[in-house]
């Protein structure tokens, strides 16, 4: 990728982080930590990788995306707004009664959402269904799904992965956001999922490990995924929960709570400074 393209992705990811903070602040609830760790890959998917058309969200040949860790919806909503699926000001209505943007993705109410998610472990299963449907219909679209590392403690995840490899779903890319934290503590303490790469490999996946905040590494990994035939690909991303806001980074307490007035001002000031530096 050209340096200018990387910088534009960094700008968009910073704006996505600001959108996630705006949404959760106005909702007075939500999940900022996991939203910020996934902001870079969501930006990459919608602004570099996926073949989508915001003016035609239901286009039959579009690539599909499933946010299996559905509680990180604030970042996805911000990326969709940046892409033009709906107005940016909608982010301020996050989680409000009757609003379009609810706490978890709703495919019936939000343009650009391909699957309603929230119950951990179920999104990956749906993504497998979308991928095999594409194969059966002789379609060229690809399917992408983002899971949390804590989510990988769910047994249903491994049933879905076994199915994906058995059906040679090479149009499926499973992305794991490995920020190392979940609501009850560290993933290592709660579930002990490592060695995750060896487990994906044992389940028949082409498995890649990247820095989830490096657009250069993400770009190389998705290129390999596209060239891989006969087996699905897993991209295991090492990330920082709360990435981009100093007092949120690597803090388990920011899994599921909103900023107060003072914290909101500090978070936005830090992100605005990052944005100014990138745009300067």
N, C-alpha and C positions, 0 to 999 in steps of 0.2 A: 504494500500500500504506500501511496505517496504521503509525505509528512502532512501536507495540507488536509488530506482525507482523515488521517488519524486525529489531527487537531479538531476537525469538525465533529468527529464522533465523541471526542472528549468534551467538547462544548455541549453537545446534545445530552450526554450522560450527566453532566453537571446540572443542566436544566431539569432533567428527569429527577435527580435527587432533590432539587428545590421543589418540584411538583409533589413529590412524596411527602416532604415536610409540610408543605402548604396543606395538603389533603388531610393528613393525620392531625395537624394542629387545629384545623377548622372542625374536624370530627370530634376532637377531644378523646380520640381512641384510635386504635389501629396498630399496624406493625411497621415501624420505621426501620428497625435494624436490618431485617432480611430484605427489605425493599432496597436499601442503599447498597447491600452487598451484591444484589442482582442487577443493579441499574446498568452496568456496563454491557453485560451480555444481552440484556433486553434491547438496549440501544443498538448494539451490533446487529442483532437479528432483524430489527425493523428498518434500519437505515443502510444495511450493507448486504445481508444474506438473503432475506426472504422476498419472494416474488408475490407482492400484495398490492392492492389498489384501494386506498382509503375511500375513493368515490364510489366503490362497488364492493362493500365488505363481504358480500355473499358470493362473489365471483367463484364459479365452480372449480376453476383451475388454479386458484390461489394456493400458496403454501399454507399449512395449518400450524397454529401454535396453541399449546396447552400449558397453562401455568399450574403445574401439579401442586406446587406449594402455594395454594391460592391466597393465603393470608398476606402474601407480598404484593397484592393487587395495587397498592398505591403507586409503585414504580411502573407497573404495566400501564396503568391509566395515564400516567404522565407521558410515557413514551407514545401511547396511542394519540394523546392530544397533540403532542409535538408533530406527529406524522400527519395529522389532519383528519382523524376520524371524528373528533368532536371538539368543541370549544375549550380552550385552556381554563376558562373560569368555572367549568363544571367541576374541576378538582376541589373547589371550595365547598361543594355540596356532598363530599364523600360521607357515606354512612348516614346521611340525613334521611328521615322518613319520606318515602315516595321519590327520592332522587334516583337518577340514572346509575350513579356509581355507588354500589353497595360494598360492604366489607370484604366480600369475596366475589370473584368474577361471575357475572350473570349473562349467559349467551342470549337470553331472550330480551334483555333490556339495554345492552351496551354494544354499539357498533364496534366491530373488530374483535370481539370476544368469540372464539370458536367453540369453547366448552366451559360450562359452569363447573367450578371446582371449589374445593374447600376441605372436604374430607380427605385427609392425607392418604396417599397410596392409590387413590382412584384415578387421578389424572393420567398417570402413566398407562394405566389399562386402556383408557379411552384413546390415548395417542396410538397405542398398538392397533386398536380397532380402525382408526382413521388410516393408518399406514397400510393395513391389509386390504381395506376397501379400495384404496388407490391402486394397489396391485391388481385386484380383481376387475377394476374398471379400466385397466390399461391407461391410467393417468400418470402424468409425470410429476405431479406435485410432491413436495417433501413435507415431512411432519417433524416438528421440533417440540420438545417438552423440557421444562426446568423443574427439577426436584430439589428439595432441601436435603442436606446430609442427615439431619435428624429424621426426615421422612423415610430414609432408607432403612429405618428400623421396622417399618411396616412389612409384614409378610406378603401382602398383596403385591408390593413392588417386585418381589423376586419371582412370583408367579408370572407377572407380566413380562419381565425380562426373559424368563425361560421361553415364553410363548414367542416373543419377538425374534429370538435367535432361531428357534425351531422353524419359524416361517420365513427365515432369511430376509427380514425386513430392512433391506439396505437403504430404504427411503426414510428411515427413522433415525433421529439423532436425540439421544438422551443426555441432558446436561445436568450435572449435579453441582449445586452451589455449596461448596465445602467451606462454610465460615466457621465451623467447629462448635457452634453454640445452638442450643435450643431452649425452650421455655424453662426447663427445669435445671439447666446447668450446661456443662460441656457435653458434646456428643460422646466423647470418650468415656465420661463418667456414667452417662445414662444408658447408652446402648452398645458402645464398643463395636462399631461397624468395620473397623480396619482389619486387614488391608483391603480397602474398597476396590482398588485397581485389580488386584488378583481375583476378587470375587466376580467383578464384571467380566474379566477374561475367562474365568471358569464357566460363566453362563453364556459364553459364545459371542462376546462383544469385541469389536475393534475398539480398544481402550486408549484414550489419550489424556495426558495430564498437562494442565496449563495454569498460568497465572490469570485468574479471571478478571483482573483489572488491566491487563495488557492487550490492547487491540491488535498488536502485531501477532501475539501468540494465538489469540482467538481466530484471527484471519487464517493463519496456517492450519489450525486444527479443523476449521470448517471446510477448508479446501481438501484436506485429507479425507474427511468424512464423505464429501461429495464424490471422491474418486473411488471409495471403497465399495466393492460389489460382493454380494452374497452373504453379507452379515451386517447387523446394525452397528452403529457407532455410539460409544459413550465418551463424552468430554467431561472430565472431572476437573472442576475449576477450584483452585485455592483462592479464597476470598477473605475479606475482612468485614465482619458484621458491623454495620453502622459506618461503612466507608465514606469518608468525605466530611464527617462532622466529628471534631476531635473528641468531644466528651461522650460520644456514642460508640466509638470504635472499640471492638472487642469487649463490650460490656453486655452481659446477658440480660441486665435489667431493661435494655431497650428493645427486647424482643417484641413486646406488645404493650407499649404505652406511648401516649402523645407528649409532646413538649408543652411546658407551661409558657407563659408570656415571655419570661426572661430567657428561657432555653430556646424558644423559637427565634428570638431576635439574634441570639448568638449563632445558632445553626445557619440562619439565612445570611448573616454577615460573613461567616466563613465560606459558604458556597458562592456568595456574590463576589468575594475576593478571588476565589478560584476561577470563576467565570471571567472576571475582568482581566486576570492574568493570561488566560487562554485567548481572549479576544483582543488583548492589547498588542 
